[in-house]
Amino acid sequence: PEQRLEAHTKRAKQQQQLLREANTLLTMPSLAPADTVLMTSTETQNALICQPQQRNTAGRIFGGFLMRRAFELAFSTCYLFAGSR
C-alpha cells in the first residue's frame, strides 16, 4: 500500500510538471519554443469509400485493410512534421 501511494504521488507530480510545461503553449503559443507543436495540430484525417473487395465474409470492412490505412495515415502525419524518413 505504501509503495502504491508513493508511485501514485510520483506519477501525479510528473503529470503536474507536464501540465506546467504545456501551459505556456496552450495560453500563449507565441511565447512557446519554435520547435514545439500541440498534438491537436498534428491531426490528419482521411476518408474513403469501402469497396466490395475491402469487405470480409460478414459484409463488414476487413480489419487488415483498416490497419494498413491507419499505418499509412500515421506515416503521412509523421512525414508532414518530421520532413523525412
Beta strands, then each sheet from edge to edge (+ up, - down):
end
